[in-house]
Amino acid sequence: MAASNWNLLYVHRYAFRRFHSFKRSFATFQKMPSAYQEAIKRLDNLQTNYQVLQSQIRSGGLTQQAKYEQSKKTLNALDRGQLVEKLQKIPLFHVAGTKGKGTTSAMIEFFLREEGFKTGLFTSPHLCKVNERIRINGEPISDEDFALSFHHIYEQLDALHRPAYFSFLTLVAFHAFTTLKVDVIILEVGIGGTFCTTSLYPVGSAKRVCCVTALGYDHMSILGHTIEEISRAKAGIYRKGATLISTKQQYPEAQRTLFEEAEKKKTSLIIAHENLRESIFGKEGSMKCNASVAITAVRCFFGRDVEANVTKKEMEGLNKTFWPGRQQIVWHNTGERKLKILLDGAHTLESLRLCVNWAAKMKEGNLAVLMNVTKDRKVKPLIDIVSDLEPAYLILSPNIAKTTELSQIPDKNFPIEKQIEKIDEIESISISMSLRTLRFQSVDESLNNLPEEITTVLITGSLYLVGAFFQLRPDLPL
């Protein structure tokens, strides 16, 4: 064979080997977890196991204050103190409350964005994807930016000093907001206020506006069993020199406690004015209260009249504000049927009453209520409220989108076996109240097996259950 042919054969063989070597390398690369996937895996491992959590509650474990102080030391140490220095220069809106704090935070964020500010919003929980908790200009943070901030914080801390899920995410949000250079930050409190990690936000030269929305009874094993104790915990976000705002509280004891806590900070407490609240049209009940707090907060920030009636621009902002899963209506097809779906993640007595009032006006035809109750919440009072709707059926399902996902539940805080136990309890109570009750293994299975006469479905009782519905509908905005 001629030398040129041998050379050509060698080239072909070399190219063939290189091609297959590249294919193997690429296949290996594809199997490697991305930085984002690795972040999610690490984050899930920061969830507190249910049994461990219950043991800590029974034994006392580390007190809330001790955990808070640990997280404070961690924050101060990050980036050798530079993260704290950056945060001190960024204005903060801090929102606590039993109900409406997420919606109020979303309204504040939209108003500020309309004023030309680049916003950073931190809320909880998420419906489908953890990125929803950290928003830049109203949009969930990108996978790339989330992974960057997550690993930046994670790698600075050893296993003993990494806080649990929510607290760690708060630190990630702090870093993301400073890295992405937002102009203003809005933080929704997780639980309480005094010892919530969001309260670690450092006092500095920038403005700080602290808001408390409607207060009621929830998380009593953590915050206390009286409305005064709960109110005091919520007022834990108040800081001396900040602008302090509250809605007009339903419980006089709650209002009095908030004034007392403000007095301790030697700072006046502003109650969202009745003139403003009553001038807000097209909104009812709690939504009016939430809107009045949001408008008051933004007006204070800009030094505007807090007593004046709502303006046309403010009303347009309220109508444009979108907060998924809260008094939201969508249409859903199951085969040839078109169902009207009412979504509201109400899970406290007060919020569920408001939800029921809203649903009574929005329902069309025969109504079914698809619900779940999570954690240590008492079932009977919630079922009593739902029964006022006189639903044709009460449908029970765990917080799962599809039945095929039963073995893939990542929630260590409230595992599937505990959800099933809670559903057993709901079913027993519902049957004793002569409510027609059906149970299924997922939201998808529930909606696909509804009795023919059902035309409207209210999904409520848990934001995680509402989130399961959103997982079925990736076409819906979040």
C-alpha positions in Angstrom: 0.0 0.0 0.0 1.3 3.5 -0.9 2.6 5.6 2.0 -0.1 8.2 1.4 -2.8 5.6 1.8 -1.2 4.4 5.1 -1.2 8.0 6.3 -4.8 8.4 5.3 -5.8 5.2 7.2 -3.9 6.4 10.2 -5.7 9.7 10.2 -9.1 8.0 9.9 -8.3 5.7 12.8 -7.0 8.5 14.9 -10.1 10.6 14.2 -12.4 7.6 15.0 -10.7 7.0 18.4 -10.8 10.7 19.2 -14.5 10.9 18.3 -15.5 8.0 20.6 -13.2 9.3 23.3 -15.1 12.7 23.0 -18.5 10.8 23.1 -17.4 9.0 26.3 -16.2 12.3 27.9 -19.3 14.1 26.9 -21.5 11.3 28.3 -19.6 11.5 31.6 -20.0 15.3 31.6 -23.7 15.0 31.1 -24.0 12.7 34.1 -22.1 15.2 36.4 -24.4 17.3 38.5 -24.5 21.0 37.6 -23.6 23.6 40.2 -27.3 24.3 40.6 -28.2 20.6 41.1 -25.5 20.2 43.6 -26.7 23.3 45.4 -30.3 21.8 45.6 -28.9 18.5 46.9 -26.9 20.2 49.6 -29.8 22.5 50.5 -32.2 19.5 50.9 -29.7 18.0 53.3 -30.1 21.0 55.5 -33.7 20.2 56.2 -34.3 19.1 59.7 -35.5 15.5 59.9 -39.1 15.2 61.4 -38.1 12.9 64.2 -35.1 15.0 65.1 -37.3 18.2 65.0 -39.9 16.6 67.3 -37.1 15.4 69.7 -35.7 18.9 69.8 -39.1 20.4 70.7 -39.7 17.8 73.5 -36.2 18.3 75.0 -36.0 22.0 74.5 -32.9 21.5 72.3 -31.1 24.7 71.4 -33.4 27.7 72.3 -34.6 30.0 69.5 -32.3 32.7 70.9 -29.3 30.4 70.9 -29.8 29.5 67.3 -30.4 33.1 66.4 -27.1 34.1 68.1 -25.2 31.4 66.2 -26.6 32.6 62.9 -25.7 36.2 63.9 -22.1 35.1 64.4 -22.1 33.3 61.1 -23.4 36.3 59.2 -20.9 38.6 60.8 -18.1 36.3 59.8 -19.1 35.9 56.1 -16.7 37.5 53.7 -14.8 38.8 56.7 -17.6 41.2 57.6 -17.9 42.7 54.2 -21.4 41.2 53.6 -22.8 43.0 56.7 -21.1 46.2 55.5 -22.8 46.0 52.1 -26.2 45.3 53.6 -26.0 48.2 56.0 -26.1 50.5 52.9 -29.2 49.0 51.3 -32.7 50.2 52.4 -34.9 47.5 54.0 -38.6 46.8 54.1 -39.2 44.1 56.7 -42.7 42.4 56.9 -44.1 40.2 59.7 -47.6 39.0 60.5 -49.8 36.0 60.8 -51.6 36.5 57.5 -51.0 38.7 54.4 -47.3 39.2 54.9 -46.3 37.6 51.6 -49.0 39.5 49.7 -48.0 42.8 51.4 -44.3 42.1 50.6 -45.2 41.5 46.9 -47.2 44.8 46.8 -44.3 46.8 48.3 -41.9 45.2 45.8 -44.1 46.1 42.8 -44.5 49.7 44.0 -40.8 50.2 44.4 -40.0 48.6 41.1 -42.5 51.0 39.5 -40.5 53.9 41.1 -37.4 52.7 39.2 -35.7 50.7 42.0 -33.9 47.4 41.3 -35.6 45.2 44.0 -34.6 42.1 45.9 -37.5 40.2 47.5 -37.2 37.2 49.9 -40.3 35.2 50.8 -41.3 31.7 51.8 -42.3 29.0 51.1 -41.9 28.3 47.4 -44.6 26.6 45.4 -42.5 24.7 42.9 -38.9 25.8 42.8 -36.7 27.2 45.6 -35.6 30.1 43.3 -39.1 31.6 43.8 -38.0 32.6 47.4 -35.3 35.0 46.1 -36.6 37.4 43.4 -34.8 40.1 41.5 -37.1 42.7 40.0 -40.0 40.4 40.6 -38.5 37.4 38.8 -37.2 34.3 40.5 -33.4 34.3 40.7 -31.7 32.4 37.8 -30.2 28.9 38.5 -26.7 30.3 37.8 -27.0 33.2 40.3 -28.6 31.0 42.9 -25.8 28.4 42.6 -23.2 31.1 42.8 -24.5 32.6 46.0 -25.3 29.2 47.5 -21.9 27.7 47.1 -20.2 31.0 48.0 -21.9 30.8 51.5 -21.7 27.0 51.8 -18.0 26.8 51.2 -17.2 29.4 53.9 -18.9 27.3 56.6 -18.1 24.0 58.1 -20.8 21.4 58.8 -21.2 22.6 62.5 -21.8 26.2 61.5 -24.2 25.8 58.6 -27.6 26.8 59.8 -30.8 24.9 58.8 -32.7 25.2 55.6 -34.6 28.5 56.0 -31.8 30.3 57.9 -29.2 29.2 55.3 -31.4 30.4 52.5 -31.7 33.8 54.2 -27.9 34.1 54.1 -27.9 33.1 50.4 -30.5 35.8 49.7 -28.4 38.4 51.5 -25.4 37.5 49.3 -27.4 37.4 46.1 -28.9 40.8 46.7 -25.5 42.4 47.3 -23.8 40.6 44.4 -26.6 41.6 42.0 -26.6 45.1 43.3 -30.2 45.7 44.2 -31.3 49.2 45.3 -33.7 48.0 48.0 -34.5 44.8 49.8 -37.9 43.4 51.0 -37.8 40.6 53.5 -40.8 38.5 54.5 -40.4 37.0 58.0 -40.5 33.2 58.2 -41.9 32.5 61.7 -42.4 35.1 64.4 -39.9 38.0 64.1 -37.7 38.3 67.1 -35.6 35.2 66.3 -36.2 34.9 62.6 -33.0 35.0 60.6 -34.4 37.8 58.5 -34.1 40.0 61.7 -30.3 39.6 61.5 -30.4 42.3 58.7 -27.9 44.8 60.2 -28.8 48.3 61.2 -26.9 50.8 59.2 -27.1 54.1 57.5 -29.9 53.1 55.1 -33.7 53.5 55.7 -35.6 50.7 57.4 -39.3 50.2 57.3 -40.9 47.5 59.6 -44.4 46.4 58.9 -46.8 44.1 60.8 -49.8 42.7 59.0 -52.9 41.1 60.6 -52.1 39.0 63.7 -53.7 35.8 64.8 -53.1 32.4 66.4 -50.5 30.3 64.6 -47.2 28.5 65.4 -48.2 28.7 69.0 -45.7 25.9 70.1 -43.0 28.4 69.0 -44.4 31.8 69.6 -46.7 31.3 72.6 -50.3 30.6 73.3 -51.6 34.1 74.0 -52.1 36.9 71.4 -49.9 39.1 73.5 -47.0 36.7 73.2 -47.5 36.2 69.5 -47.7 40.0 68.9 -44.5 40.5 70.9 -42.7 38.0 68.8 -43.9 39.6 65.6 -42.9 43.1 66.9 -39.4 41.6 67.3 -38.6 43.1 63.8 -39.0 46.6 65.2 -35.8 48.6 65.4 -35.0 52.0 67.0 -35.0 54.7 64.4 -36.9 52.7 61.9 -40.3 53.5 60.5 -42.8 51.2 62.3 -46.2 50.4 60.6 -49.1 48.1 61.5 -52.5 47.4 60.1 -55.5 48.0 62.4 -55.5 44.8 64.4 -58.5 42.6 64.9 -57.5 41.9 68.5 -57.2 45.0 70.8 -54.6 43.1 72.9 -52.4 42.7 69.7 -52.7 46.4 68.9 -51.8 47.4 72.5 -48.8 45.1 72.5 -47.4 46.5 69.3 -47.7 50.1 70.7 -45.9 48.9 73.8 -43.1 47.3 71.8 -42.7 50.5 69.6 -42.5 52.6 72.8 -39.6 50.4 74.0 -37.8 51.4 70.8 -38.6 55.1 71.5 -40.3 55.1 68.1 -43.8 56.0 67.0 -46.1 53.3 65.5 -48.1 54.3 62.5 -51.4 52.5 61.9 -52.5 52.4 58.3 -55.1 55.1 58.1 -58.8 54.3 57.8 -59.3 56.9 55.1 -56.7 55.2 52.9 -58.0 51.7 53.6 -61.6 52.6 52.8 -60.7 54.4 49.6 -59.1 51.3 48.1 -61.7 49.9 45.7 -62.0 46.5 44.1 -60.4 44.8 47.1 -62.1 43.3 50.1 -61.3 42.4 53.7 -57.8 41.4 54.3 -56.7 42.5 50.8 -57.7 46.0 51.7 -55.7 45.8 54.9 -52.6 44.4 53.1 -52.8 47.1 50.5 -53.1 49.9 53.0 -50.0 48.6 54.9 -48.0 48.4 51.6 -49.0 51.8 50.4 -48.3 53.4 53.9 -44.9 51.8 53.9 -43.9 53.1 50.5 -45.4 56.5 51.2 -43.3 56.8 54.4 -40.2 55.8 52.5 -40.7 58.7 50.1 -42.0 61.1 52.7 -45.5 61.3 51.3 -48.9 61.9 53.0 -50.0 58.6 54.6 -53.6 59.7 55.3 -54.6 60.7 51.7 -56.9 58.5 49.7 -55.4 55.9 47.3 -54.1 57.5 44.1 -54.8 56.2 40.6 -51.2 55.1 40.2 -51.3 53.2 43.5 -54.6 51.5 42.5 -53.1 50.5 39.2 -50.1 49.1 41.1 -52.3 47.0 43.4 -54.2 45.6 40.4 -51.0 44.7 38.6 -49.4 43.0 41.7 -49.4 39.2 41.2 -48.8 36.8 44.0 -49.5 33.2 43.0 -51.6 30.8 45.0 -53.4 33.5 47.0 -57.0 34.1 46.1 -56.2 33.1 42.5 -58.5 31.7 39.9 -57.4 29.5 37.0 -59.1 27.1 34.6 -58.1 23.5 34.4 -59.0 20.8 31.8 -59.4 17.2 32.8 -60.3 15.3 29.7 -63.3 17.0 28.2 -64.2 18.8 31.5 -63.2 22.4 32.3 -62.9 23.1 36.0 -62.8 26.4 37.7 -60.0 26.2 40.3 -59.9 28.5 43.2 -56.4 28.6 44.8 -55.7 30.0 48.3 -53.0 28.6 50.6 -54.8 29.7 53.7 -53.8 27.6 56.7 -54.8 29.5 59.8 -58.2 30.1 61.3 -58.3 33.7 60.3 -57.0 33.3 56.8 -59.3 30.3 56.1 -62.3 32.4 57.1 -61.3 35.0 54.6 -60.7 32.3 52.0 -64.1 30.8 52.5 -65.8 34.2 52.2 -63.9 34.8 48.9 -64.7 31.3 47.6 -68.4 31.6 48.4 -68.5 34.6 45.9 -66.3 33.0 43.3 -67.7 29.5 43.0 -69.9 28.4 40.1 -72.2 25.4 40.3 -71.3 22.5 42.6 -68.2 22.9 44.7 -65.6 20.5 46.0 -62.9 21.5 48.5 -59.5 19.8 48.0 -57.5 20.3 51.2 -54.8 19.2 53.5 -53.6 20.3 56.9 -50.0 20.3 57.8 -47.9 19.9 60.9 -49.4 20.4 64.3 -52.4 22.5 63.3 -55.7 21.4 64.9 -58.1 19.9 62.3 -61.6 20.3 63.7 -61.7 24.2 63.8 -60.5 24.3 60.1 -63.1 21.8 58.9 -65.8 23.7 60.8 -64.9 26.8 58.7 -64.7 25.0 55.4 -68.1 23.4 56.1 -69.7 26.8 55.8 -69.2 26.5 52.1 -71.5 23.5 52.1 -69.2 21.7 49.6 -70.6 18.7 47.7 -67.4 16.9 48.5 -64.3 17.3 50.7 -61.4 15.8 48.8 -58.2 14.8 50.6 -54.7 14.4 49.2 -51.1 14.7 50.4 -49.1 17.6 49.0 -48.1 15.6 45.9 -48.6 16.5 42.3 -48.7 13.0 40.8 -49.1 9.6 42.3 -45.8 8.5 40.7 -44.0 10.9 42.9 -45.1 9.2 46.2 -41.6 7.8 46.8 -39.8 11.0 45.9 -41.0 13.4 48.6 -38.1 15.6 49.7 -39.9 17.2 52.6 -38.1 15.8 55.7 -40.0 18.3 58.0 -43.4 16.7 57.3 -42.8 13.3 55.6 -45.4 11.5 53.6 -46.3 9.0 56.4 -47.1 12.0 58.6 -49.2 13.6 55.9 -51.2 10.3 55.6 -51.8 10.3 59.4 -53.1 13.8 59.1 -55.4 12.9 56.3 -56.7 10.0 58.3 -57.6 12.4 61.1 -59.3 14.8 58.6 -61.3 12.0 57.1 -62.5 10.8 60.5 -63.6 14.2 61.6 -65.3 15.0 58.2 -67.3 11.8 58.2 -68.4 12.4 61.8 -69.7 15.8 60.5 -71.6 14.1 57.6 -69.4 15.6 55.0 -69.1 13.5 51.9 -65.4 12.7 51.7 -63.1 11.3 49.1 -59.3 10.7 49.3 -56.7 10.2 46.7 -52.9 9.8 46.5 -52.2 13.0 44.6 -53.7 16.3 43.3 -53.7 15.0 39.8 -55.6 11.8 40.8 -58.0 13.9 42.8 -58.9 16.2 39.9 -59.1 13.4 37.4 -61.6 11.4 39.5 -64.0 14.1 40.6 -67.7 13.3 40.6 -69.3 14.5 37.4 -71.4 17.2 39.0 -68.4 19.1 40.3 -67.7 22.3 38.4 -65.6 24.3 40.9 -62.7 23.2 43.1 -61.2 25.2 46.0 -57.6 24.0 46.8 -56.7 25.3 50.3 -55.4 24.4 53.7 -51.7 24.3 52.7 -49.5 26.3 50.4 -47.6 23.1 49.7 -50.9 21.5 48.4 -51.4 24.6 46.2 -47.8 24.2 45.1 -48.5 20.6 44.0 -51.2 21.9 41.7 -48.8 24.4 40.2 -46.4 21.5 39.5 -49.2 20.1 37.2 -49.4 23.4 35.4 -45.9 24.6 34.4 -47.7 27.0 32.0 -48.9 29.1 34.9 -46.6 32.0 36.0 -44.9 31.9 39.4 
